């Protein structure tokens, strides 16, 4: 990088009155003068330019935007069926809300391959998006340079890229805003993006795409948690069922497997040490105690170990559909706003029963309550007789 007169740069920046002028100045300083144009473009865009320059060099090069092979696209669609199912309703809602605009809704997988794109009637007037916004096209930085989805794929953070902030000249008519979608493993599952051509967004695209990405992420987390007790909680019950609700998944052995973004804000980041992830440490209750909060449709009060009072809904999706709500009545009512245990108390908690064990206990008691009648017990538990027979065969042998 060549040394430049900072006074001259400051003077030029003062005369930049539009975003387009600031971007043009940033490109001149970065690509022509070899300088770092801090303050003229966002740091995420600048870091992307630096990554792209090491890989692509010439920003004027023509990009082909060729889709991946049919077999790779088929594989991507198959692998991401859970993501597509979780996103389906929200993609349709976004497209309905944006039907009066020129925007396209785009969903990629964790590698940048397009899994969904809006088929827009304005396509003939959008020659660039007509080539880029196609199923199978890869939007990773390594393929198409700086874009909002490409930055999200690299950083895991939401990003907006306007016009000339794209690395390649080919994309300078495009404006895009993207947000990440994560799965239960904590890794990026996909990227949601809004793109428009030849004009700037007429609304806060970053906020809109972030809102819908959060809803999709929450739904994906719940659908992937077939063996987890799913907790939805917030300081106000009015926030449950909204994008602001906190969510957590608790495993068969009473440990917290994942937290969504809102839950991380309330509880702090999930500890790396699995031994520090017990539900007792984070929620003040073991697995059995959390199950007692699962009754009814409304939220129940709970005092976290931090002392914060929240309202919680507890649900177990269950891979076989077993309805645990009937187990609450059998287990007895839970305590309202139980005092938070001190860390020393949490350390002395007995090892909680597994979720599978509690389910099996529920089956046994329900069957006993119905005089051994399989059909009645299955109806009460909300499963088929075949499922109940299968679960009974899985009982451990006595002794």
C-alpha positions as CSV (number, residue, x, y, z in Angstrom):
1,X,0.0,0.0,0.0
2,X,1.4,3.4,-1.0
3,X,1.6,6.2,1.6
4,X,-1.0,9.0,0.8
5,X,-1.5,12.5,2.0
6,X,-4.3,12.1,4.7
7,X,-5.3,15.8,4.2
8,X,-6.1,15.2,0.5
9,X,-8.2,12.2,1.3
10,X,-10.1,14.1,3.9
11,X,-10.8,16.9,1.5
12,X,-12.0,14.6,-1.2
13,X,-14.3,12.8,1.4
14,X,-15.9,16.1,2.3
15,X,-17.0,16.7,-1.3
16,X,-18.6,13.2,-1.5
17,X,-22.3,14.0,-0.8
18,X,-24.0,10.8,-2.1
19,X,-23.5,7.1,-1.4
20,X,-22.5,6.6,-5.0
21,X,-19.8,9.3,-4.8
22,X,-18.4,7.8,-1.5
23,X,-18.3,4.3,-3.1
24,X,-16.6,5.7,-6.2
25,X,-13.9,7.4,-4.0
26,X,-13.5,4.2,-2.0
27,X,-12.9,2.2,-5.2
28,X,-10.4,4.7,-6.6
29,X,-8.4,4.7,-3.4
30,X,-8.5,0.9,-3.0
31,X,-8.1,-0.3,-6.6
32,X,-6.1,2.6,-8.2
33,X,-4.1,4.0,-5.3
34,X,-3.7,0.9,-3.2
35,X,-5.0,2.7,-0.1
36,X,-7.4,1.5,2.6
37,X,-10.6,3.6,2.3
38,X,-11.8,3.3,5.9
39,X,-15.0,5.3,6.5
40,X,-16.1,5.3,2.9
41,X,-17.5,1.8,2.8
42,X,-18.4,-0.6,5.6
43,X,-15.6,-2.7,7.2
44,X,-17.4,-5.9,6.1
45,X,-17.3,-4.7,2.5
46,X,-13.7,-3.6,2.8
47,X,-12.6,-7.0,4.2
48,X,-14.4,-8.7,1.4
49,X,-12.6,-6.6,-1.2
50,X,-9.3,-7.6,0.4
51,X,-10.2,-11.3,0.3
52,X,-11.5,-11.0,-3.3
53,X,-8.3,-9.2,-4.4
54,X,-6.2,-12.0,-3.3
55,X,-8.4,-14.5,-5.2
56,X,-9.7,-12.6,-8.2
57,X,-7.4,-9.7,-8.9
58,X,-9.2,-8.0,-11.8
59,X,-12.6,-6.5,-10.8
60,X,-13.5,-5.8,-14.5
61,X,-13.5,-9.4,-15.4
62,X,-16.7,-10.8,-16.8
63,X,-18.4,-13.4,-14.6
64,X,-20.3,-16.3,-16.2
65,X,-22.7,-17.1,-13.3
66,X,-22.9,-20.7,-14.4
67,X,-25.2,-22.9,-12.3
68,X,-23.6,-25.9,-10.6
69,X,-24.2,-29.3,-12.3
70,X,-27.7,-30.8,-12.1
71,X,-26.5,-33.6,-9.9
72,X,-24.9,-31.1,-7.4
73,X,-28.1,-29.0,-7.4
74,X,-30.2,-32.1,-6.9
75,X,-28.0,-33.1,-4.0
76,X,-28.2,-29.5,-2.5
77,X,-32.0,-29.5,-2.7
78,X,-32.1,-33.0,-1.0
79,X,-29.7,-32.1,1.8
80,X,-31.5,-28.9,2.5
81,X,-35.1,-30.2,2.6
82,X,-35.5,-29.3,6.2
83,X,-34.3,-25.7,5.5
84,X,-36.7,-25.4,2.5
85,X,-39.6,-26.7,4.5
86,X,-38.9,-24.4,7.4
87,X,-38.6,-21.4,5.1
88,X,-41.5,-22.1,2.7
89,X,-44.2,-20.1,4.5
90,X,-41.9,-17.1,5.2
91,X,-40.6,-17.0,1.6
92,X,-44.2,-16.9,0.3
93,X,-45.0,-14.2,2.9
94,X,-42.0,-12.1,1.8
95,X,-42.8,-12.4,-1.8
96,X,-46.4,-11.3,-1.1
97,X,-45.2,-8.3,0.8
98,X,-42.7,-7.4,-1.9
99,X,-45.0,-8.1,-4.9
100,X,-45.3,-4.3,-5.6
101,X,-41.5,-3.9,-5.8
102,X,-38.7,-5.1,-8.1
103,X,-37.1,-7.1,-5.3
104,X,-36.3,-10.8,-5.5
105,X,-36.2,-13.1,-2.5
106,X,-33.2,-15.5,-2.6
107,X,-32.3,-18.4,-0.3
108,X,-28.9,-20.2,-0.5
109,X,-27.5,-23.2,1.3
110,X,-24.4,-22.9,3.5
111,X,-22.1,-23.1,0.5
112,X,-23.9,-20.3,-1.4
113,X,-25.9,-22.4,-3.9
114,X,-29.3,-20.9,-4.7
115,X,-32.1,-23.1,-3.5
116,X,-35.0,-20.6,-4.0
117,X,-35.4,-17.4,-6.0
118,X,-38.4,-15.3,-6.9
119,X,-39.6,-15.6,-10.5
120,X,-40.2,-11.9,-11.0
121,X,-42.3,-10.4,-13.9
122,X,-39.7,-7.6,-14.2
123,X,-37.1,-10.1,-15.3
124,X,-36.7,-8.7,-18.8
125,X,-35.8,-5.3,-17.3
126,X,-33.3,-6.9,-14.9
127,X,-30.5,-8.4,-17.1
128,X,-28.0,-8.8,-14.3
129,X,-30.4,-10.5,-11.9
130,X,-31.7,-12.5,-14.8
131,X,-28.3,-14.2,-15.1
132,X,-27.4,-14.4,-11.4
133,X,-30.7,-15.2,-9.7
134,X,-31.2,-18.7,-11.0
135,X,-31.4,-22.0,-9.1
136,X,-28.0,-23.6,-8.8
137,X,-25.9,-20.4,-9.2
138,X,-23.3,-20.2,-6.5
139,X,-23.0,-16.8,-4.8
140,X,-19.9,-17.6,-2.7
141,X,-17.2,-14.9,-2.7
142,X,-14.8,-17.4,-4.3
143,X,-17.1,-17.5,-7.3
144,X,-18.8,-14.1,-7.8
145,X,-16.8,-11.8,-5.5
146,X,-18.3,-9.3,-3.0
147,X,-22.1,-9.7,-2.5
148,X,-24.2,-9.6,0.7
149,X,-24.8,-13.4,0.7
150,X,-21.1,-13.9,0.0
151,X,-20.1,-11.8,3.0
152,X,-22.6,-13.7,5.3
153,X,-21.2,-17.0,4.1
154,X,-17.7,-15.8,5.1
155,X,-18.5,-14.0,8.4
156,X,-21.8,-15.4,9.6
157,X,-23.0,-11.8,10.1
158,X,-25.8,-9.9,8.3
159,X,-24.6,-7.6,5.5
160,X,-25.9,-5.1,3.0
161,X,-24.0,-4.4,-0.3
162,X,-25.0,-1.4,-2.4
163,X,-24.2,-1.0,-6.1
164,X,-20.5,-0.2,-6.6
165,X,-19.6,-2.0,-3.3
166,X,-19.8,-5.2,-5.2
167,X,-16.2,-6.3,-6.2
168,X,-16.9,-7.0,-9.8
169,X,-18.1,-4.2,-12.2
170,X,-20.7,-6.6,-13.6
171,X,-22.8,-6.4,-10.4
172,X,-22.7,-2.6,-9.9
173,X,-26.4,-2.3,-10.8
174,X,-27.4,-4.7,-8.0
175,X,-28.3,-3.9,-4.4
176,X,-28.6,-6.7,-1.9
177,X,-29.2,-7.3,1.8
178,X,-28.6,-10.8,3.5
179,X,-28.9,-12.4,6.9
180,X,-27.7,-15.8,8.2
181,X,-29.9,-18.8,9.2
182,X,-28.3,-21.2,11.7
183,X,-29.2,-24.8,12.7
184,X,-29.1,-26.8,15.9
185,X,-25.4,-27.5,15.4
186,X,-24.7,-23.8,15.6
187,X,-23.4,-23.7,12.1
188,X,-24.7,-21.7,9.2
189,X,-27.6,-23.6,7.5
190,X,-28.3,-21.0,4.8
191,X,-28.5,-17.4,3.8
192,X,-31.7,-15.3,3.1
193,X,-31.2,-12.4,0.7
194,X,-33.1,-9.6,-0.9
195,X,-31.8,-8.2,-4.2
196,X,-32.9,-5.4,-6.6
197,X,-31.4,-4.1,-9.8
198,X,-30.9,-0.5,-11.1
199,X,-32.4,1.2,-8.1
200,X,-31.8,1.4,-4.4
201,X,-34.1,-0.2,-1.9
202,X,-37.1,2.0,-1.0
203,X,-37.2,0.5,2.6
204,X,-34.9,-0.9,5.2
205,X,-34.1,-4.1,3.5
206,X,-31.5,-5.2,6.1
207,X,-34.1,-5.1,8.9
208,X,-36.7,-6.9,6.8
209,X,-34.4,-9.7,5.7
210,X,-33.1,-10.0,9.3
211,X,-36.7,-10.4,10.7
212,X,-37.7,-13.1,8.2
213,X,-34.3,-14.9,8.6
214,X,-34.9,-15.0,12.4
215,X,-38.4,-16.5,11.9
216,X,-37.0,-19.2,9.5
217,X,-34.2,-20.0,11.9
218,X,-36.5,-20.4,14.9
219,X,-38.7,-22.7,12.9
220,X,-35.7,-24.7,11.6
221,X,-34.4,-25.1,15.1
222,X,-37.7,-26.4,16.3
223,X,-38.0,-28.9,13.4
224,X,-34.5,-30.2,13.8
225,X,-35.1,-30.8,17.6
226,X,-37.0,-34.1,17.2
227,X,-35.3,-35.4,20.3
228,X,-35.0,-32.2,22.3
229,X,-37.3,-30.6,24.8
230,X,-37.9,-27.1,23.2
231,X,-38.2,-24.1,25.5
232,X,-39.7,-20.8,24.3
233,X,-39.3,-18.0,26.8
234,X,-39.1,-14.2,27.3
235,X,-39.4,-11.6,30.0
236,X,-42.9,-10.7,28.6
237,X,-45.4,-13.4,27.5
238,X,-46.5,-11.1,24.7
239,X,-43.2,-11.7,22.9
240,X,-43.7,-15.5,22.7
241,X,-44.5,-16.6,19.2
242,X,-42.8,-13.6,17.7
243,X,-39.3,-13.2,16.2
244,X,-38.1,-11.8,19.6
245,X,-38.8,-15.1,21.5
246,X,-35.9,-16.9,23.1
247,X,-35.5,-20.6,22.4
248,X,-33.5,-23.4,23.7
249,X,-33.2,-27.2,23.1
250,X,-32.6,-29.6,26.0
251,X,-31.2,-33.1,25.4
252,X,-32.2,-36.5,26.7
253,X,-29.8,-36.2,29.5
254,X,-30.8,-32.7,30.7
255,X,-28.2,-30.6,28.9
256,X,-28.8,-27.5,26.8
257,X,-27.9,-28.4,23.2
258,X,-28.6,-25.0,21.6
259,X,-29.8,-21.5,22.1
260,X,-31.1,-19.1,19.5
261,X,-29.9,-15.5,19.3
262,X,-32.5,-14.1,21.6
263,X,-31.8,-16.8,24.2
264,X,-28.1,-16.1,24.1
265,X,-28.9,-12.4,24.9
266,X,-30.8,-13.5,28.0
267,X,-28.6,-16.4,29.2
268,X,-25.2,-15.5,27.7
269,X,-23.4,-17.6,25.1
270,X,-23.7,-21.4,25.5
271,X,-20.7,-22.7,27.4
272,X,-18.2,-24.7,25.4
273,X,-17.8,-27.2,28.2
274,X,-20.7,-29.7,28.0
275,X,-20.6,-30.2,31.8
276,X,-21.5,-26.5,32.2
277,X,-24.6,-26.8,29.9
278,X,-26.9,-28.5,32.4
279,X,-30.5,-27.2,32.5
280,X,-30.1,-26.8,36.2
281,X,-27.3,-24.3,35.8
282,X,-29.1,-22.3,33.1
283,X,-32.8,-22.6,34.0
284,X,-32.7,-23.6,37.7
285,X,-34.6,-26.8,37.0
286,X,-33.6,-30.3,35.9
287,X,-35.3,-32.1,33.0
288,X,-38.1,-33.4,35.1
289,X,-38.7,-29.9,36.6
290,X,-38.9,-28.4,33.1
291,X,-41.4,-31.1,32.0
292,X,-43.7,-30.0,34.7
293,X,-44.0,-26.6,33.0
294,X,-45.3,-28.2,29.8
295,X,-49.0,-28.3,30.7
296,X,-51.7,-26.4,28.8
297,X,-51.3,-23.9,26.0
298,X,-50.4,-20.8,28.0
299,X,-47.0,-19.7,29.3
300,X,-45.8,-20.5,32.8
301,X,-43.6,-18.3,35.0
302,X,-40.0,-19.4,35.7
303,X,-37.1,-17.8,37.6
304,X,-33.8,-18.3,35.9
305,X,-30.6,-18.9,37.8
306,X,-29.6,-15.3,37.0
307,X,-32.6,-14.1,39.0
308,X,-34.5,-12.9,35.9
309,X,-38.2,-13.9,35.8
310,X,-39.4,-15.1,32.4
311,X,-42.5,-16.7,30.9
312,X,-41.9,-20.1,29.3
313,X,-43.7,-22.6,27.1
314,X,-42.2,-26.1,27.0
315,X,-42.9,-28.4,24.1
316,X,-41.4,-31.7,22.9
317,X,-42.0,-32.2,19.1
318,X,-41.1,-35.9,19.5
319,X,-40.0,-38.0,16.5
320,X,-42.9,-40.4,17.2
321,X,-45.5,-37.8,18.2
322,X,-45.8,-38.8,21.9
323,X,-47.9,-36.2,23.6
324,X,-46.1,-35.3,26.8
325,X,-48.7,-32.8,27.9
326,X,-50.7,-35.7,29.4
327,X,-47.6,-36.5,31.5
328,X,-47.9,-33.2,33.3
329,X,-51.1,-34.1,35.0
330,X,-49.6,-37.4,36.0
331,X,-46.4,-35.8,37.3
332,X,-48.2,-33.1,39.3
333,X,-48.2,-29.3,39.0
334,X,-45.0,-27.3,38.8
335,X,-44.0,-24.4,41.1
336,X,-44.5,-20.8,40.0
337,X,-41.5,-18.6,39.9
338,X,-39.3,-21.1,41.8
339,X,-36.4,-19.4,43.6
340,X,-33.1,-19.7,41.6
341,X,-30.7,-22.2,43.1
342,X,-27.3,-21.1,44.0
343,X,-24.4,-22.6,42.1
344,X,-23.5,-24.8,45.0
345,X,-27.0,-26.3,45.0
346,X,-26.9,-26.9,41.3
347,X,-23.6,-28.8,41.7
348,X,-25.3,-31.2,44.2
349,X,-28.3,-31.8,42.0
350,X,-28.7,-35.6,41.3
351,X,-28.2,-36.7,37.7
352,X,-31.5,-36.0,36.0
353,X,-33.6,-38.8,34.5
354,X,-33.3,-39.0,30.8
355,X,-36.0,-37.7,28.5
356,X,-36.4,-41.2,27.1
357,X,-36.8,-42.6,30.6
358,X,-39.4,-40.0,31.5
359,X,-41.3,-40.8,28.3
360,X,-41.2,-44.5,29.1
361,X,-42.5,-43.8,32.6
362,X,-45.3,-41.8,31.2
363,X,-46.3,-44.7,28.9
364,X,-46.3,-47.1,31.8
365,X,-48.5,-44.9,34.0
366,X,-50.9,-44.0,31.2
367,X,-51.3,-47.7,30.3
368,X,-51.9,-48.5,34.0
369,X,-54.4,-45.7,34.3
370,X,-56.3,-47.2,31.4
371,X,-56.4,-50.7,32.8
372,X,-53.9,-52.0,30.3
373,X,-56.1,-51.0,27.3
374,X,-53.6,-50.3,24.5
375,X,-56.2,-48.5,22.3
376,X,-57.3,-46.0,25.0
377,X,-53.7,-45.4,26.2
378,X,-52.6,-44.7,22.6
379,X,-55.5,-42.2,22.1
380,X,-54.6,-40.4,25.3
381,X,-50.9,-40.2,24.3
382,X,-51.7,-39.0,20.8
383,X,-49.9,-41.9,19.0
384,X,-50.9,-44.9,17.0
385,X,-51.3,-48.3,18.6
386,X,-48.3,-49.5,16.5
387,X,-46.1,-46.7,18.0
388,X,-47.2,-47.6,21.5
389,X,-46.5,-51.3,20.9
390,X,-43.0,-50.4,19.6
391,X,-42.3,-48.2,22.6
392,X,-43.4,-51.0,24.9
393,X,-41.1,-53.5,23.2
394,X,-38.2,-51.0,23.9
395,X,-38.7,-51.3,27.7
396,X,-35.6,-52.5,29.5
397,X,-35.7,-56.0,30.8
398,X,-36.4,-56.2,34.5
399,X,-33.4,-56.9,36.6
